[in-house]
Amino acid sequence: MPDYEKMYKTLFKAVTDAINILQEAQEEAEEQYIEAELPVVKILPCINRPNPPTLFQSTGDKRGECMYRVAILEPPDGKITAMLCDRLLAWGGSPSVVLRQASQLSDLGGAYDLLVVFASASDCATSPPSSDLSCHVLLLPGEAQEAIWKQIPSGCVVSFGLSPKDSITVSSIEPSSAVLALQRELVTLGGRVIEQQEIPLSIPKATSARDVTVLASGLLLLGIPPERLAV
């Protein structure tokens, strides 16, 4: 007769050992990421040409990681673009990024790793995208999702806003702080999975909770760990 108790203990021990190995590997990988040298970011001059200028480009790092192409569609004041540049430069390094900003969809062309839309559906409707515009991840307001996402070929759509249906929202808002809520898993451009969680954020003066939400969302998609998001 088979010794079921022995069989169970053998299987249980093997499963336990496998879980411990996976946990140790994850911890080691996280430590390597935290200790890794980050690339340096430098400002490049704007170039007058039909396509939006390169606002800044990182120099890359010794590991030869890929360089992300990022575009931000927003009003001409460029608030979100400026905040993103300031945040990356304040850290003294970031994922390797080439960043472009435009106020009309028609001004953007080509393929991007991340396209951030910080504009209303009506604004986008008045400026249809160029035929060659595409992106890997499309980050856009939830209320404008239906009107925009069909216009732009993308591999993944991530919405932000105050609706329970949005991927990223705000669970609480105070005058100087907010809590960002990831309502589903978020996959970064580098393939890392960020689990559902809440992230406390500060709100600088002259900045709205909506500004902070889209900024933090973009940083997370670029691979910035949640614990570093003191926006």
One Martini backbone bead per residue (centre of mass of N, CA, C, O) as a GRO file, in nm:
protein
  231
    1MET     BB    1   0.097   0.036   0.022
    2PRO     BB    2   0.091   0.354   0.003
    3ASP     BB    3   0.274   0.633   0.141
    4TYR     BB    4   0.103   0.918   0.184
    5GLU     BB    5   0.259   1.075   0.394
    6LYS     BB    6   0.531   1.073   0.248
    7MET     BB    7   0.433   1.201  -0.014
    8TYR     BB    8   0.334   1.467   0.109
    9LYS     BB    9   0.603   1.559   0.241
   10THR     BB   10   0.767   1.565  -0.020
   11LEU     BB   11   0.593   1.774  -0.169
   12PHE     BB   12   0.594   1.999   0.043
   13LYS     BB   13   0.902   2.043   0.048
   14ALA     BB   14   0.934   2.119  -0.253
   15VAL     BB   15   0.746   2.364  -0.252
   16THR     BB   16   0.891   2.524  -0.031
   17ASP     BB   17   1.165   2.543  -0.173
   18ALA     BB   18   1.061   2.695  -0.425
   19ILE     BB   19   0.958   2.947  -0.279
   20ASN     BB   20   1.227   3.031  -0.149
   21ILE     BB   21   1.383   3.070  -0.413
   22LEU     BB   22   1.199   3.292  -0.534
   23GLN     BB   23   1.228   3.496  -0.302
   24GLU     BB   24   1.536   3.528  -0.315
   25ALA     BB   25   1.547   3.624  -0.612
   26GLN     BB   26   1.373   3.876  -0.575
   27GLU     BB   27   1.549   4.017  -0.360
   28GLU     BB   28   1.807   4.028  -0.531
   29ALA     BB   29   1.690   4.191  -0.769
   30GLU     BB   30   1.606   4.440  -0.601
   31GLU     BB   31   1.893   4.509  -0.501
   32GLN     BB   32   2.017   4.552  -0.782
   33TYR     BB   33   1.833   4.785  -0.863
   34ILE     BB   34   1.898   4.983  -0.627
   35GLU     BB   35   2.228   4.968  -0.678
   36ALA     BB   36   2.218   5.074  -0.946
   37GLU     BB   37   2.332   5.264  -1.196
   38LEU     BB   38   2.240   5.567  -1.315
   39PRO     BB   39   2.172   5.772  -1.550
   40VAL     BB   40   2.234   6.061  -1.731
   41VAL     BB   41   2.096   6.385  -1.760
   42LYS     BB   42   2.045   6.605  -2.045
   43ILE     BB   43   2.027   6.906  -2.196
   44LEU     BB   44   1.867   7.008  -2.494
   45PRO     BB   45   1.822   7.187  -2.753
   46CYS     BB   46   1.601   7.333  -2.937
   47ILE     BB   47   1.440   7.248  -3.253
   48ASN     BB   48   1.345   7.383  -3.554
   49ARG     BB   49   1.061   7.190  -3.645
   50PRO     BB   50   0.783   7.022  -3.718
   51ASN     BB   51   0.862   6.856  -3.502
   52PRO     BB   52   0.903   6.803  -3.198
   53PRO     BB   53   1.122   6.865  -2.967
   54THR     BB   54   1.396   6.785  -2.786
   55LEU     BB   55   1.419   6.837  -2.450
   56PHE     BB   56   1.548   6.554  -2.356
   57GLN     BB   57   1.851   6.347  -2.305
   58SER     BB   58   1.995   6.074  -2.225
   59THR     BB   59   2.321   5.908  -2.209
   60GLY     BB   60   2.310   5.672  -2.049
   61ASP     BB   61   2.469   5.357  -1.968
   62LYS     BB   62   2.674   5.087  -1.900
   63ARG     BB   63   2.437   4.871  -1.963
   64GLY     BB   64   2.274   4.943  -2.229
   65GLU     BB   65   2.003   5.047  -2.219
   66CYS     BB   66   1.723   5.137  -2.327
   67MET     BB   67   1.551   5.394  -2.510
   68TYR     BB   68   1.292   5.600  -2.442
   69ARG     BB   69   0.999   5.702  -2.610
   70VAL     BB   70   0.846   6.022  -2.534
   71ALA     BB   71   0.509   6.160  -2.530
   72ILE     BB   72   0.337   6.485  -2.482
   73LEU     BB   73  -0.004   6.580  -2.456
   74GLU     BB   74  -0.059   6.933  -2.425
   75PRO     BB   75  -0.065   7.226  -2.338
   76PRO     BB   76   0.149   7.492  -2.414
   77ASP     BB   77   0.272   7.518  -2.115
   78GLY     BB   78   0.405   7.236  -2.027
   79LYS     BB   79   0.375   7.126  -1.729
   80ILE     BB   80   0.424   6.814  -1.735
   81THR     BB   81   0.695   6.820  -1.876
   82ALA     BB   82   0.843   6.992  -1.664
   83MET     BB   83   0.793   6.801  -1.422
   84LEU     BB   84   0.937   6.556  -1.542
   85CYS     BB   85   1.213   6.681  -1.580
   86ASP     BB   86   1.259   6.771  -1.286
   87ARG     BB   87   1.240   6.490  -1.158
   88LEU     BB   88   1.470   6.351  -1.314
   89LEU     BB   89   1.695   6.561  -1.246
   90ALA     BB   90   1.675   6.546  -0.931
   91TRP     BB   91   1.792   6.242  -0.937
   92GLY     BB   92   2.040   6.227  -1.151
   93GLY     BB   93   1.842   6.020  -1.298
   94SER     BB   94   1.727   5.766  -1.538
   95PRO     BB   95   1.572   5.646  -1.762
   96SER     BB   96   1.621   5.629  -2.081
   97VAL     BB   97   1.528   5.945  -2.248
   98VAL     BB   98   1.301   6.069  -2.502
   99LEU     BB   99   1.149   6.394  -2.512
  100ARG     BB  100   0.817   6.503  -2.612
  101GLN     BB  101   0.619   6.800  -2.710
  102ALA     BB  102   0.257   6.864  -2.756
  103SER     BB  103  -0.069   7.025  -2.856
  104GLN     BB  104  -0.094   6.823  -3.107
  105LEU     BB  105  -0.142   6.535  -3.274
  106SER     BB  106  -0.030   6.633  -3.558
  107ASP     BB  107   0.273   6.681  -3.431
  108LEU     BB  108   0.279   6.374  -3.417
  109GLY     BB  109   0.529   6.119  -3.500
  110GLY     BB  110   0.554   5.792  -3.484
  111ALA     BB  111   0.719   5.593  -3.243
  112TYR     BB  112   0.627   5.501  -2.904
  113ASP     BB  113   0.644   5.389  -2.584
  114LEU     BB  114   0.514   5.670  -2.469
  115LEU     BB  115   0.180   5.816  -2.446
  116VAL     BB  116   0.072   6.131  -2.321
  117VAL     BB  117  -0.259   6.236  -2.235
  118PHE     BB  118  -0.339   6.598  -2.156
  119ALA     BB  119  -0.643   6.593  -2.290
  120SER     BB  120  -0.922   6.642  -2.444
  121ALA     BB  121  -1.140   6.516  -2.668
  122SER     BB  122  -1.194   6.784  -2.820
  123ASP     BB  123  -0.899   6.854  -2.878
  124CYS     BB  124  -0.837   6.592  -3.045
  125ALA     BB  125  -1.064   6.628  -3.264
  126THR     BB  126  -0.921   6.892  -3.396
  127SER     BB  127  -0.650   6.682  -3.406
  128PRO     BB  128  -0.555   6.458  -3.591
  129PRO     BB  129  -0.356   6.209  -3.641
  130SER     BB  130  -0.107   6.074  -3.774
  131SER     BB  131  -0.057   5.783  -3.959
  132ASP     BB  132   0.233   5.708  -3.789
  133LEU     BB  133   0.105   5.693  -3.514
  134SER     BB  134   0.247   5.526  -3.221
  135CYS     BB  135   0.226   5.285  -2.936
  136HIS     BB  136   0.272   5.092  -2.658
  137VAL     BB  137   0.177   5.319  -2.446
  138LEU     BB  138  -0.142   5.457  -2.338
  139LEU     BB  139  -0.192   5.764  -2.164
  140LEU     BB  140  -0.523   5.849  -2.039
  141PRO     BB  141  -0.816   5.978  -1.999
  142GLY     BB  142  -1.105   5.823  -1.918
  143GLU     BB  143  -1.312   6.032  -2.057
  144ALA     BB  144  -1.128   5.996  -2.347
  145GLN     BB  145  -1.091   5.701  -2.443
  146GLU     BB  146  -1.302   5.650  -2.674
  147ALA     BB  147  -1.195   5.902  -2.858
  148ILE     BB  148  -0.874   5.812  -2.875
  149TRP     BB  149  -0.770   5.507  -2.894
  150LYS     BB  150  -0.871   5.459  -3.197
  151GLN     BB  151  -0.654   5.667  -3.327
  152ILE     BB  152  -0.423   5.495  -3.166
  153PRO     BB  153  -0.190   5.277  -3.197
  154SER     BB  154  -0.175   5.016  -2.939
  155GLY     BB  155  -0.077   4.782  -2.689
  156CYS     BB  156  -0.165   4.983  -2.442
  157VAL     BB  157  -0.413   5.093  -2.199
  158VAL     BB  158  -0.405   5.377  -1.969
  159SER     BB  159  -0.606   5.504  -1.715
  160PHE     BB  160  -0.705   5.826  -1.578
  161GLY     BB  161  -0.885   5.920  -1.271
  162LEU     BB  162  -1.216   5.914  -1.085
  163SER     BB  163  -1.285   5.639  -1.184
  164PRO     BB  164  -1.335   5.300  -1.117
  165LYS     BB  165  -1.238   5.225  -1.424
  166ASP     BB  166  -0.970   5.321  -1.373
  167SER     BB  167  -0.643   5.233  -1.335
  168ILE     BB  168  -0.590   5.534  -1.223
  169THR     BB  169  -0.633   5.689  -0.904
  170VAL     BB  170  -0.799   5.873  -0.637
  171SER     BB  171  -0.880   5.813  -0.293
  172SER     BB  172  -0.743   6.088  -0.182
  173ILE     BB  173  -0.784   6.446  -0.085
  174GLU     BB  174  -0.568   6.713  -0.012
  175PRO     BB  175  -0.422   7.015  -0.025
  176SER     BB  176  -0.107   6.852   0.001
  177SER     BB  177  -0.246   6.566  -0.072
  178ALA     BB  178  -0.236   6.217  -0.195
  179VAL     BB  179  -0.387   5.902  -0.314
  180LEU     BB  180  -0.269   5.658  -0.507
  181ALA     BB  181  -0.457   5.422  -0.719
  182LEU     BB  182  -0.412   5.090  -0.806
  183GLN     BB  183  -0.666   4.889  -0.970
  184ARG     BB  184  -0.427   4.748  -1.127
  185GLU     BB  185  -0.202   4.613  -1.291
  186LEU     BB  186   0.132   4.734  -1.376
  187VAL     BB  187   0.321   4.768  -1.676
  188THR     BB  188   0.615   4.839  -1.764
  189LEU     BB  189   0.837   4.905  -2.012
  190GLY     BB  190   1.034   4.673  -1.878
  191GLY     BB  191   0.812   4.445  -1.746
  192ARG     BB  192   0.723   4.534  -1.479
  193VAL     BB  193   0.523   4.449  -1.197
  194ILE     BB  194   0.261   4.639  -1.047
  195GLU     BB  195   0.081   4.626  -0.788
  196GLN     BB  196  -0.178   4.672  -0.613
  197GLN     BB  197  -0.204   5.012  -0.476
  198GLU     BB  198  -0.106   5.266  -0.244
  199ILE     BB  199   0.016   5.615  -0.297
  200PRO     BB  200   0.171   5.861  -0.142
  201LEU     BB  201   0.131   6.217  -0.208
  202SER     BB  202   0.244   6.524  -0.300
  203ILE     BB  203   0.128   6.874  -0.340
  204PRO     BB  204   0.224   7.122  -0.496
  205LYS     BB  205   0.222   7.424  -0.571
  206ALA     BB  206   0.022   7.487  -0.844
  207THR     BB  207  -0.105   7.190  -0.807
  208SER     BB  208  -0.286   6.923  -0.903
  209ALA     BB  209  -0.412   6.611  -0.872
  210ARG     BB  210  -0.404   6.558  -1.177
  211ASP     BB  211  -0.109   6.621  -1.223
  212VAL     BB  212   0.004   6.407  -1.026
  213THR     BB  213  -0.125   6.160  -1.155
  214VAL     BB  214   0.014   6.172  -1.438
  215LEU     BB  215   0.303   6.184  -1.338
  216ALA     BB  216   0.310   5.922  -1.171
  217SER     BB  217   0.223   5.735  -1.401
  218GLY     BB  218   0.464   5.787  -1.588
  219LEU     BB  219   0.686   5.698  -1.387
  220LEU     BB  220   0.591   5.409  -1.350
  221LEU     BB  221   0.614   5.326  -1.654
  222LEU     BB  222   0.933   5.393  -1.650
  223GLY     BB  223   1.020   5.240  -1.353
  224ILE     BB  224   0.949   5.385  -1.103
  225PRO     BB  225   0.935   5.334  -0.789
  226PRO     BB  226   0.695   5.395  -0.559
  227GLU     BB  227   0.899   5.485  -0.319
  228ARG     BB  228   1.000   5.745  -0.512
  229LEU     BB  229   0.710   5.909  -0.508
  230ALA     BB  230   0.785   6.234  -0.422
  231VAL     BB  231   0.591   6.460  -0.587
   0.00000   0.00000   0.00000
